[in-house]
Amino acid sequence: MRGHGYVPLNPRHLDRAPARAMLERSGCRTIVVDRGAEPLLPALLDGVRRRLILVLPDNDARLRVAETWPHHTVLRATDQPARRGLAACPGAAR
């Protein structure tokens, strides 16, 4: 994802509406989700209608997350979505 901006989300606040609002306003299309943040995805993604790319460094969680949110694209960290022409957060500062 080299060359793309990012918007860090504080895991302590992902269960609140402002985190979802920041996700929506930023125009983010990709979220990197580590093992610790995976349980917080329902609170963050609830109500997000647009298709997102969820990148999970932990390969064992990828299938579980893909089954839970089939309308999002779920990738391993090694899948490198940037090479597919997919940007992370186009409006974020670089």
N, C-alpha and C positions, 0 to 999 in steps of 0.2 A: 504494500500500500504506500510505497515510497512516493513522495511528491504530493500527497493529499493532506489536507488539514484534518484536525480531529477536535472533538468536543468531549472532554472528560466528564463522566457522570459519577458523582459521589455515590458509592453503594449504600451509604447510610440514608440516602434520600430518594432512592429509586421507587419507594412505595408511595410517593406523593405525586400529586398532579403536576407540580412545577417541573419535575423531571421529564414527564411526558411532554409537557409544553415546550421544554427546551429541545427535546428530540424533534418535535414537529417544526419548530421555528428554525432550527439549524439546517434543515434540509438533509440531514444525515440519511444515507442509504445503507450504511454498513455499521454494524455494532460488533465489537470484539468482546466476547463473553468468556470470562475465566470460570473455573469450577465454583469459586465462591459466589459469583454473581448469578449463576444459573437459577437458583431458587427464587431470585428476585425478578426474573423475566415476566411472570404473569402480571405483576403490578406495573411494570414498565410498558409492556406491549398491549395491555388491555385497552381496546379502543383505537389502536393504531391500525388504520385501514390500508395504508399503502404498503407495498411489498418492500421488505427489507432484506438485507443480506446479514445473516448472523454467522460470525466466524468464531469457532470454538477450538481453542488450542488442545483441549482434551478430547481426543478422538472417540473415547467410549461414550461421551455424552451426546455426540452429534446425532445419532439415530433417534435417541429419546426426544431431543429438542425438535428434530424434523417431524416426528410423529405428532408432537403437541401443537406445532405451528406449521401446518403443511403449506400455507399460503406464502410463507417466507422461504428464502433460499438459505439453507444451512450448509456451511462449508467447514472443512478442517483448516487450520492455520496454514497448512502447506499447499492448499488449493490456489492461493494467490489470486484473489478476485480482481486486483488491479490489472493483471495481465489480460483479463477478459474485457478490459475497457470499462470497468465499473469503478466509479469514484466513491470516496467515503463521504465527506461532507463538503460539497462544493462551495458553500458560502462561508466556511470557516477560514480564519486567518492561517496562513502558512508560515 
